[in-house]
Amino acid sequence: MFLLRMLGLNKILYLKPAHCASPIKNIEMEKLAELKALIETAEKEGTAFYEKNNKAAGTRLRNALQQIKVIATDLRKDVTDKKNAAH
């Protein structure tokens, strides 16, 4: 939870299982699941870096944060494209 607060994320992502057969929705759900796993990894590495002064954990934390940024950007684009396609 430390890293989630640090990133300004006050809520944990709760992912519902994909009940549809659409491959697009499954890909989106896989991205959300990957994002959730990366946040958990970043939280673990953040704890090691900030509380235990583990410098190697800082490198792993920065890597996880970069991956979170990339996936979040992809998901934002997917959401925007889907929203605009509805009009």
Long-range contacts (C-beta under 8 A, 24 or more apart in sequence): 1-43, 2-43, 2-46, 2-47, 2-50, 3-39, 3-42, 3-43, 3-46, 3-47, 4-39, 4-43, 6-46, 7-39, 7-42, 9-39, 13-39, 28-75, 28-78, 31-71, 31-74, 31-75, 31-78, 32-75, 34-71, 35-68, 35-71, 35-72, 35-75, 38-64, 38-67, 38-68, 38-71, 39-68, 42-68
